[in-house]
Amino acid sequence: MSSFIHGKNTADIRLVAALTAMGVPCDENHATIASGDTRLWRMGELSNCGKYKTTELIVFWRDSTFHVNNPNHPFAYVKAALWNHKILVDAVKKDRSLVQIRKGDSIAFLHPDCSSETERKILTRFNQ
């Protein structure tokens, strides 16, 4: 399945899940368009509560540091949960083990062969 983002249209099912978790509805008139192995989801412009703009959430989704720099934002929790899900599913598919590291209220799943630099970067963000 191909994946792309254009405006408020996306084929990224994880992004659709993240946006709907924030209350952004699929466009009722054009919820999905299928073409070959691509399914394009058209999303509404605002969350149902009117607080979140879809275009801003998409920018946050693309920003690899958003959830780190904004740990208390509701979308940070959504993004982290979906990212953790992807990592766990990929590890199970590859039959790779993960190491769980817990410090206070923070939990990280790391590959045993990740670099010490990566581990250091992640652990320095714990409980900030």
C-alpha positions in Angstrom: 0.0 0.0 0.0 1.5 3.3 -1.0 1.6 6.2 1.5 1.5 9.9 0.8 0.2 13.1 2.3 -1.3 16.0 0.3 -3.2 18.7 2.0 -5.7 17.0 4.2 -5.7 13.8 2.2 -3.6 10.8 3.3 -3.0 7.1 2.6 -1.1 6.8 5.9 -3.4 4.6 8.1 -1.4 5.5 11.2 -1.9 9.2 10.5 -5.6 8.6 10.0 -5.8 6.8 13.3 -3.9 9.7 15.0 -6.1 12.3 13.5 -9.4 10.5 14.4 -8.1 10.0 18.0 -7.8 13.8 18.2 -11.4 14.1 17.0 -10.8 15.0 13.3 -13.5 13.4 11.3 -13.1 11.7 7.9 -14.8 13.8 5.2 -18.3 12.4 5.2 -18.8 13.0 1.5 -15.5 11.4 0.5 -14.2 9.2 3.3 -12.1 6.9 1.2 -11.1 6.7 -2.4 -9.5 3.4 -3.5 -7.2 3.1 -6.5 -5.3 -0.1 -7.0 -3.5 -0.8 -3.7 -3.9 2.8 -2.4 -6.7 4.0 -0.2 -6.9 7.8 0.2 -8.6 9.1 3.3 -9.9 12.7 3.2 -9.9 14.3 6.6 -12.0 17.2 7.9 -10.3 20.6 8.5 -10.8 20.7 12.3 -11.4 18.4 15.2 -15.0 18.0 16.3 -14.3 20.3 19.3 -12.7 22.9 17.1 -9.5 23.0 19.1 -7.2 21.2 16.6 -6.5 22.1 13.0 -5.8 19.1 10.8 -3.0 20.8 8.9 -1.2 21.6 12.2 -1.6 18.0 13.4 -0.1 16.8 10.1 2.9 19.1 10.7 3.3 17.7 14.2 3.1 14.2 12.8 5.9 14.9 10.4 8.1 16.5 13.1 10.2 13.8 14.6 10.8 15.8 17.8 7.3 17.1 18.4 6.4 14.5 21.0 9.8 15.0 22.7 9.5 18.8 22.8 5.8 18.8 23.7 5.4 15.8 26.0 2.2 17.0 27.6 0.4 17.8 24.4 -2.5 15.3 23.7 -1.1 14.6 20.2 2.3 13.7 21.7 0.6 10.8 23.6 -1.2 9.7 20.4 1.9 9.9 18.3 4.1 8.0 20.9 1.5 5.3 21.3 1.3 4.7 17.5 5.1 4.8 17.2 5.5 2.3 20.0 2.9 0.1 18.4 4.9 0.2 15.1 8.2 -0.6 16.8 6.6 -3.5 18.7 4.9 -5.0 15.7 8.1 -4.7 13.6 10.1 -6.4 16.4 7.6 -9.3 16.6 7.6 -9.6 12.8 11.4 -9.8 12.7 11.5 -11.9 15.9 13.8 -9.3 17.4 13.9 -8.8 21.1 13.4 -5.4 22.7 14.8 -4.1 26.0 12.4 -2.2 28.2 13.9 0.6 30.2 11.9 2.3 32.9 12.8 5.5 34.8 10.1 7.0 37.0 6.9 7.3 34.9 8.8 7.0 31.6 9.2 3.8 29.6 11.3 3.2 26.4 11.7 0.1 24.2 15.1 -0.1 22.6 16.7 -2.7 20.4 19.6 -4.4 22.2 21.9 -3.4 19.4 21.0 0.3 19.4 24.0 2.6 19.8 25.0 4.0 23.1 24.4 7.5 21.6 20.8 6.7 20.8 20.2 5.2 24.2 21.8 8.3 25.8 19.5 10.7 23.8 16.4 8.8 24.8 17.3 8.4 28.4 18.1 12.1 28.8 14.5 12.9 27.8 13.0 10.8 30.6 10.9 12.7 33.1 11.8 16.2 31.7 
